[in-house]
Amino acid sequence: MEFGLFVQGYVGKRAETDPLAEHKALMEETEYVIQADRSGFKYAWASEHHFLEEYSHLSANDVYLGYLAHATDRIHLGSGIFNPLAPVNHPVKVAEKVAMLDHLSEGRFEFGTGRGAGSHEILGFMPGITDMNHTKEIWEETIAEFPKMWLQDEYVGFRGKHWSLPPRKILPKPYGTSHPAMWYAAGSPSSYAMAGKKGLGVLGFSVQKVSDMEWVVESYKTAVKEAVAIGDFVNNNVMVTSTAICAETHEKAVEIAVGGGLNYLQSLLFRYHDTFPRPEGIPEWPELLPEYSAEIIELLIAEELMICGDPGEVLQQCKRWEQAGADQLSFGLPIGISYEDTMNTIKLIGEHVIPQIDTDPVHRTTRFRGTAGA
C-alpha cells in the first residue's frame, strides 16, 4: 500500500478571528505537501471546489499544482479533482492543463476527475437543474475523449450533446509516450465498479471506515479484471482517505484530536457533499455534530473511523486499510489542528509507518502499475 496527502484549503472558523486565515491555510498546506515529499509519501492530491465557504477554498488547483511541481522533487501530484464538465471547465482546456502539469512535474502528475461536490457547487454552474445525476451524463460523454486529445496527432474532434470541437491539434502533448494515470472520484459505492470497468483508478473520498472498504474494493477489483480501458492502460488502483493524527504518545494524539474541531469539519462535509450517502446520526446543517470529547475520539478509533495514536498504533491502523484492499491511503489534515502538530504527524508517519508498509518507495513515473516501472 502507498501513501498520500489530501489538501483542500480548509479554513474553518479561523476566519472569524484572523483576517489572514485563508492565506495561512493555503500556504500551510503547501508546506505540508513539501514535507510529505521529504517524508516518503508518494501522492499529494489537491481538490477543486467552488463556493464551499470554510470547507474548501482551493478552487484554482491547476495553479497550485504548478507551484508544487517546482517545489517538490519526487511526490506524485494529483488533481483531486479537475472538474471536466463543460459548464465548469471546457474539456480541451482541461486536457491542455493536464499535459502542461505532466511536463512541469516530469511525469509525476495524476489526472483525477469527478462531477462536483454536491448541489451547492453544481447549481452554481448549472442553475435550474433538478437532478444532480445530470452531471453523470456530461461526464460520461466527455471522459473517453481525453486520451484521444493527448494521443492523436490531430484530435479528430467531437460533436456531443453538451460540447463540441472541430478537428484540432491539442497542445502540448503529455510528457513521454503515454499520458498520466486517470482516476475517478467515487461518491457512491456503485461508482467504484463503473470506474473499474473503464480502467480508471478510484479516489475513494466516500469511504468512512475499514469495514465499508472491504466489499466496495471487491466490487472494483472484480470489475477492473474485465476493464475496457478508455485510456492507454488500466489504472488498477483504489485510494481511500482518512483523518490522521500521529504523536509521540497515544494520550497526546487524542488531546490533539479533541482540540482539532473535527466535528465542524465533518458537519461541513455533509453540508456540501449532499450527494454522498448520509450516515445515520449526521444532523442537517446548520445543526452541528457535537464537539468531540476524548471518549468520542477513542470510540472513533475503535470503530476504525479515524487514524489516531502513537506511531506503533498508527502503523497497525494503516495495516487494517492495507488488509482491506486499499492500494493507497491518503490523509486529510484539517486546519483545526495546529501547523506544528500536523507537520509532526507527517514526519512521524514518514519515519515509522511508510517504511513498514510501502515496499516500493521509489516513486517511478512510468505508467503501468504492477510492472517493473510502476
N, C-alpha and C positions, 0 to 999 in steps of 0.2 A: 504494500500500500504506500502511496505517495502522499505528500502533504502540501497544503496550500493555505493562503490567507485571503480573506474576502474583505474588501473595503468598499464603503458606500457613502462616505461623507455624512455620517450620523452626527447631528448637532445636539439633539435632545433639548433639555431645559436650560442648558448653559447660556443660551442667548438671552435669557431673562435677566442675567446679571453681568454678562460680559459682551460688549459690543463687537468684540473680535472673535466670538465663538466660532462662527462659520469658517473664518480664515484659519484659526488654530486647528479645527477639526481636519480640514483638508491637508494642512501641512504636517500635522502629526501622523496622519495615516500614510502620507508619503514616506515618512521616516520609518514607519512600521514595515513597509514593503522593502525598503533598503536594508533594514536589519534582517528581515526574513531571507533575503538573498544571501546575506553573510552567514546565516544560521542554517543553511542547507535545505530550506523549503524549495520545492520545485515550481509551485504555481503562485501567482497573485492574480486575483480576479477583481475587476473594478466594475461596479454597477453602472447602468444608465437609467436614471429615474428623472421624472419631471413633475414638478408641483407638489412633491411629497414633503411638506414642511416638517422640519425637525428630523424626520426619519432618514431622508437621503437628499443631500444637496450636491451629489456628484452626477451632474447632468451631461457635461461635455467630457465623457470619459475617453474619447479619442485623443483629446489634447493631453489629458492626464497620463494616459498610457505612453504617448510620445515622449513626455518628460521622463517617465520611468525607464523607457528603453535606453536612455542615455545615462540614467542614474544608477542602473544595476548592471550586473555582469552575466549572471547565469540563470536567474529565475525566469520561468516562462510567464508571460504577461497575457492575460485573457480578458476578453470583453464578457462581462457577466451581467448585462448583455450589451450587444448592439441591437437596437430595435430595427428590423429590416422592413417594417410595414410602410408602404409608400406614403400614407398620410403623415408619417412621423419622419422618416428618412428615405429619400429615394434610393432604391436598391443599387443603382450604379454608383452613387456616392458612397454607399456602404462598402461595395466591392473595392473601390479605389482606396478607402481608408484602411481596409484590411491589408491590402497589398503594400501600402506605404509603411504601415506598422511592422509588417513582416520584414521589410528591408531594414528599417531603423533598428529593429531588435536582432537582426541577422538570424532569423528563423525561430525566434522564441515566442512569436505571437500565436495565440489560440483564439479561434473565432467562435464565440458563443452567441447564440441568438435567442430571442424569445418574443413574447407578444404583449409585453407591458404588465405593470404590477396589478392593476385592477381597475375598477370603474372610474375612480377619480382621475387617474392618469389617462386612460383610454379615451374618456369623454372629452378631455381637453383637446385632443386632436381630431376626434370623430364625434362631435356633438350630435345628439339626436338618435344614435343607435340604441336599441333597447336590449339587444342580446350581445353580451361580451364575447360569445363564441364567434361573432362575425370576424374577429381578428384571426381566427384559425384559418378561415378561407383565404385571407390575404397572405398569411404566412405560407400556407401550402402552395399557393400559386407562385411564390417567389423563391423559396429556399433552394430548389434544384437549379436555379439559374446562375447561382454564384460560381460553381465550378466551371461552367461554360464561359462565363465572363473572364475568368482567370486563365483557362487553358486553351481556349480558341484564339488563334492569332487575331482574327477579327470576329468578335461576337456576332452571331447570326441575327441577333435582335429578338425582340419579344413583343407580342401583342396579346395582352390579357384583359381581364375584366377591370383590374384595379390600376394597372400601369402598362406603359408600352415604351418601346425604344427601337428605332431603326438600326440596321447593322452599323456597328462602330467598333473601333479598337479601344478596349478598356485598358487604361494605363495608369500606373505601372503594372506589369505582371508581378506575381509573387516572387519572393526570393527563392532561388533554386529551381528545381524541375517540377515540383508539385504545387501544393497550396497548404495553408495552415489547417490543422485539425479542426473539425467542425463539431459543435456542441449545441444542445438544445436545453433551455431552462424549463424543467418539468414542474408544473404547478399542481398536477394531479397524478395519481398512480397510473391511470391509463396512458398518460403521456410517455411513460418510460418505454412501453412496448412499441408505441408509434415511432419514437426516436430510434430504437433498436432496429426496426425494420428498414429504416432509411440509412443505417450505418453511422448514425450520429452518436457521439458521447452525450451523456446526460449530466446537467448541472442540477443536482437534486436539492433545491432550496426548500422543498416542501416536506422533506422527511424530518420528523421531530425526534424520533427515538430509535434505538437499535432494532427493537422488535418490528418496527414498521419497515425497516430496511430489508429484512430477510426475504419476504415474499415479493416485494417490489423489485429487488435486484434479480430475483429468479425470473420474473416475467420479462425483464430486459434481456438477460443473458439467453433466454430461450428464443426471443425474437431476433436478437442480433446474429444468432447462428445462421438464420435464413435471410440475412440482410441483402437487399439490393441497394448498394451504396449509391447515393446521389452524387457523391464526390469521387475523388480519385482513389480512395481507400476507406475501409471501415475503421472508425474510431471506437473500438470496443472498450468503453471506459465510463464508469459511474463515479461522479463526485457527490459527496454529501457535505453539508455544513453543520457545525455545532459551535456553540459558545465554548470558549476555552479559557480557563484561569489556572495558571500554574504558579506556585510559590514554594518557598523552601520547606514549609510545613503545611499540613492539612488545615490547621487552625487559621493560619494566615490566609490561605486561599479562600476559605469560607468567609472570613472577615472582609476580604476584598469584594467578594461576590455580593455580600449583604449591602455594601455601600455603593454598589455599581449602578443602581437604578434599572436593573434588568427587567423589572415589571413594567416600566414605562416603555422600554424598547419593544417588549412583546405586545403591549397594548397598541402601539403604533403599527407594528407589523400587521396585526389583524384589522386595524383601521383601514389601511391602504390596500393590503392584499386580500380584498374581499372575494376574490375568485378562488382562493385556497380553501380546502376543507377546514371548517372551524371546529376545533376540538371542543368537547363538552366542558363547560365551565368558563369559557372565554367570554367576557362581557362585551356588549356592544358599546362602541365609542359614543360619547366621551367618558363612560364609566371605565375605570382602570382596574387592572389586576391589582390585588393587594400588594403592598411592599413586601419584599422577600425577607423573611427572618432567617436566622441560622438554621432553624428547623426546616423551613421550606427549601433552603439550599441543599440540606442533607437529603431531603426527600427527592429533589430533582436529580441529585447524583445517584441515589439508589435506584430510581426509575430509569436511569440512563438517558435523561433528558438534557444533561449538560456535562461537560468535562471540567472537573474541578478537583484540585488536590495537590499533593506534593508530586515531584517527578515520577516516583515509582507508581503512585496511584494513577496519574495521568497516562503513563505507559500502558497499564492494564486496561484502562478505559478505552484508549485508542485501539488496543488489540481486539476489543469486542467489535468495533466497527470493521476491522480487517476480517474477523471471523464471519461477520455477516455478509461479506462480499464486496464491500466498498473498494474501489480502486484508488480513490483519493479522498482524504479527509481535509476539509478546508475550514479554517477557524474564523468566525466573526468576532471582532474585538471592539465592542461599543465604547463610545467616548465617555460614558459614565464611569468607566474605570480609568484611573489616572495614567498619564503618559508613562511614568516610571514603572508602574505595575504591569502595564501592557508590554513594554519593552522587556521586562524581566520574564514574562510568560513566553515571549518569542525566543529569548535566549535559552531558557531552561528546556523548552521543547526541542530546540535545535541541538542542545548538548546531550540530553538524556533520553529523548524519545525517538526522534527521527533515525539516529544511527541503529537503533534496535529493530526497526520495522522496515524502513526503506532500504532494501538490499542492493539497490542500484542507484546510488545518489548522484551518478554522473548525469547531468541534465542534457542529454543528447537532443538535437533538434531535427534529426531526420524523421520522416513522417509516420513510419509504421510501428505502432505499439506492438510489443511482443516479439519483435525480431531483434537482431543484434544491435540495431541502431535506433531502437525505440526511445 
